[in-house]
Amino acid sequence: MVSGKNSKAVRNARAAVVTRRSTPWGLISAVVVVVLFAGAVFGYAFLRGEENAERLSALAPFTPSAENPDPSTQIEGVQAIEYTGGQHVDPVTQVAYTQSPPFGGAHDAVWAACNGVVYDQAVRSENLVHSLEHGAVWIAYNPDQVSGAALDTLRAKVEGQQYMVMSPFPGLDTPFSLQSWGHQLKLTDVDDVRIDQFVAALRVNRNTHPEPGASCAEVGVSGGFVRTSPPPFVPAPAPGTPGTQAETTAGADPVTPDAGS
């Protein structure tokens, strides 16, 4: 016969087992994970917000204004040349550019699509110079010197960004170069702060390019420019080469500006 003392001990043991089984440790763990994850997400968002605010604050001096129409004059290393816009050539005529990559002068009558496009192959310079006339910034890079993570860093500055375009430029004398109409900055480090400064100062800066409001969209019509099959890059001929167009022609009549976007 079981004594009362033993029965009480059995009941206490069973109660302890029931108590242990009733603690929802799985649910508690799940809640903890969710809370930690949410905290990490909000913390990351907060930090990114702080970083963006700091970035915008740092770029404020490079934002065009009535008092500061061309902030690129504050950026060390920028080369500036004054070009006359509206001088067009046909699709088979080469321009004897004096700058490499070119950043102004005569150009093809059709612009290269420049609404955040990253071209994997080198593109005809005459089309890209027309994009600059519309206010785009063109990042050209030497495919023999820029690849991997460095290329991804540059790509991220262009993809999805209106009036931005990027393409390889064979034979470039520096790892990469930034062009806007009449402006150029050659660099070696993809983390150089001057990249963002240049873009802030000159992308669609109506004070520095001839055709404010003109489109960067693809001209996919007969005789136009198809972004999936762009006219190939050909090195610029030497100035004076027969059958070529001079970079600038004194007294040339400008053509009618392209329509806005």
C-alpha positions in Angstrom: 0.0 0.0 0.0 1.3 3.4 -1.0 1.7 5.7 2.0 0.3 9.2 2.0 3.8 10.6 2.1 4.7 8.8 -1.1 1.4 9.8 -2.8 2.1 13.5 -2.0 5.6 13.1 -3.5 4.2 11.6 -6.7 1.6 14.4 -6.9 4.3 17.1 -6.5 6.5 15.4 -9.1 3.6 15.3 -11.6 2.8 19.0 -10.9 6.4 19.9 -11.6 6.3 18.1 -14.9 3.0 19.8 -15.8 4.6 23.2 -14.9 7.7 22.5 -17.0 5.6 21.4 -19.9 3.4 24.5 -19.8 6.3 27.0 -20.3 6.1 28.1 -24.0 9.8 28.4 -24.6 9.4 28.0 -28.4 7.0 31.0 -28.5 9.3 33.0 -26.3 12.2 32.3 -28.5 10.3 33.3 -31.6 9.2 36.5 -30.0 12.8 37.3 -29.0 14.0 36.6 -32.5 11.3 38.9 -34.0 12.1 41.7 -31.6 15.8 41.4 -32.3 15.2 41.3 -36.1 12.9 44.4 -35.9 15.4 46.2 -33.8 18.1 45.4 -36.4 15.9 46.6 -39.3 15.0 49.8 -37.6 18.6 50.4 -36.5 19.8 49.8 -40.1 17.2 52.1 -41.5 18.1 54.8 -38.9 21.8 54.5 -39.7 21.1 54.7 -43.5 18.9 57.7 -42.9 21.7 59.4 -41.0 24.2 58.5 -43.7 21.9 59.9 -46.4 21.4 63.1 -44.4 25.2 63.5 -44.0 25.7 62.8 -47.7 23.2 65.4 -48.8 24.6 67.9 -46.4 28.1 67.3 -47.7 26.9 67.8 -51.3 24.9 71.0 -50.6 27.8 73.2 -51.7 27.8 71.5 -55.0 24.1 72.1 -55.8 23.6 74.6 -58.6 21.9 77.9 -57.6 21.6 81.4 -58.9 24.6 82.4 -56.8 26.6 79.3 -57.7 25.6 78.3 -61.3 28.5 76.0 -61.9 29.6 74.4 -58.6 32.1 72.2 -60.5 34.6 75.1 -60.3 35.1 74.1 -56.7 36.1 70.5 -57.6 39.8 69.9 -57.9 40.8 68.3 -61.2 37.8 69.3 -63.3 38.8 70.4 -66.8 36.3 72.8 -68.5 36.1 73.8 -72.1 33.4 76.0 -73.7 31.7 74.2 -76.6 29.0 75.4 -79.0 26.1 73.1 -79.1 23.9 71.9 -82.0 26.5 70.8 -84.5 25.3 67.4 -85.9 26.8 64.8 -88.1 25.3 61.8 -89.8 25.5 58.2 -88.4 28.6 57.3 -90.6 30.7 60.4 -90.1 33.4 60.4 -87.4 34.3 63.5 -85.4 38.0 64.2 -84.9 37.7 64.8 -81.2 40.7 66.4 -79.4 39.7 65.1 -76.0 39.5 61.4 -74.9 36.8 60.7 -73.9 35.2 63.6 -75.7 32.9 65.9 -73.7 31.6 68.4 -76.2 31.7 69.6 -79.8 30.0 68.1 -82.9 28.1 64.9 -82.4 25.5 62.5 -83.9 22.1 63.8 -84.6 20.7 61.1 -82.2 21.6 60.8 -78.6 22.5 57.6 -76.7 19.8 56.5 -74.3 21.0 57.9 -71.0 18.3 57.3 -68.4 20.3 55.2 -66.0 21.8 52.9 -68.7 24.9 50.9 -68.1 26.3 49.6 -71.4 28.4 46.5 -71.3 30.1 47.3 -74.6 31.8 50.4 -75.8 29.4 52.8 -77.5 30.0 55.3 -80.4 31.3 58.5 -78.9 29.3 60.8 -81.2 26.0 59.5 -79.7 27.2 59.8 -76.1 28.4 63.4 -76.6 24.8 64.2 -77.7 23.6 62.8 -74.4 25.9 65.2 -72.6 24.3 68.1 -74.6 21.0 67.0 -73.0 22.4 67.3 -69.5 23.6 63.7 -68.8 26.7 62.7 -67.0 28.7 59.9 -68.7 31.0 57.6 -66.7 33.5 56.0 -69.0 35.9 53.4 -67.7 38.9 51.5 -68.9 37.8 47.8 -69.1 41.4 46.7 -68.6 41.6 48.5 -65.3 38.2 48.5 -63.7 36.3 45.3 -62.9 34.7 43.4 -60.0 33.7 45.4 -56.9 35.1 48.6 -58.4 32.9 48.3 -61.4 29.9 47.4 -59.2 30.5 50.6 -57.3 30.4 52.7 -60.4 27.4 50.8 -61.8 25.4 51.6 -58.6 25.8 55.3 -59.2 24.2 55.0 -62.7 21.6 52.3 -62.8 18.1 53.7 -62.5 19.3 57.3 -62.3 17.9 59.7 -64.9 20.5 61.5 -67.0 23.2 59.1 -66.1 25.0 56.7 -68.5 28.0 54.5 -68.3 30.1 52.5 -70.8 33.6 51.0 -71.3 36.0 53.2 -73.2 39.0 51.2 -74.6 42.4 52.9 -74.2 41.3 55.4 -71.6 44.4 56.8 -70.0 43.0 56.6 -66.4 40.8 53.9 -64.8 37.7 56.0 -65.3 36.5 59.4 -66.2 33.4 61.5 -65.7 32.0 63.7 -68.5 29.3 66.3 -68.7 28.9 68.9 -71.5 32.1 71.0 -71.4 33.4 69.3 -68.3 35.6 66.3 -67.5 37.1 64.7 -64.4 39.6 61.8 -64.6 39.9 59.7 -61.5 41.5 56.5 -60.2 39.5 55.6 -57.0 35.9 54.6 -57.2 35.4 55.8 -53.6 36.6 59.3 -54.4 34.1 61.9 -53.0 34.5 64.0 -56.2 32.4 61.5 -58.1 29.2 62.5 -56.2 30.3 66.1 -56.2 30.6 66.1 -60.0 27.2 64.5 -60.5 25.5 66.9 -58.0 27.1 69.9 -59.7 26.6 69.1 -63.4 23.8 66.5 -64.0 20.9 68.4 -65.6 22.5 71.7 -64.6 20.7 74.0 -67.0 23.5 76.6 -66.6 26.1 74.3 -68.2 24.6 72.4 -71.1 22.9 73.7 -74.3 19.5 71.9 -74.2 17.9 72.0 -70.8 14.8 69.7 -70.6 15.8 67.6 -73.6 15.1 63.8 -73.4 17.4 61.0 -72.3 15.0 58.3 -73.4 15.8 55.8 -76.1 15.2 56.9 -79.7 14.2 53.4 -81.0 13.1 54.4 -84.4 14.5 53.8 -87.9 17.9 55.5 -88.0 17.7 56.1 -84.2 19.5 54.6 -81.3 18.6 51.2 -79.9 20.1 50.7 -76.4 20.3 46.9 -76.8 22.3 47.2 -80.0 24.1 50.6 -79.9 26.4 51.8 -82.6 29.9 50.4 -81.8 32.8 52.4 -80.5 35.5 53.5 -83.0 38.6 55.4 -81.8 38.5 59.1 -82.8 40.5 59.9 -86.0 43.3 62.4 -85.8 42.2 66.0 -86.5 42.3 66.8 -90.2 41.7 63.3 -91.3 39.9 63.4 -94.7 36.2 62.6 -94.5 35.9 63.5 -90.8 34.2 66.3 -89.0 36.2 68.8 -87.0 35.3 68.8 -83.3 34.2 72.5 -83.6 33.4 74.5 -86.7 33.6 78.2 -86.4 30.5 80.0 -87.7 28.5 76.8 -88.2 24.8 77.2 -88.0 23.3 75.4 -85.0 20.5 73.0 -85.6 17.1 73.2 -84.0 17.3 72.1 -80.3 15.9 68.7 -79.5 12.5 68.5 -78.0 12.1 68.2 -74.2 11.4 65.0 -72.4 
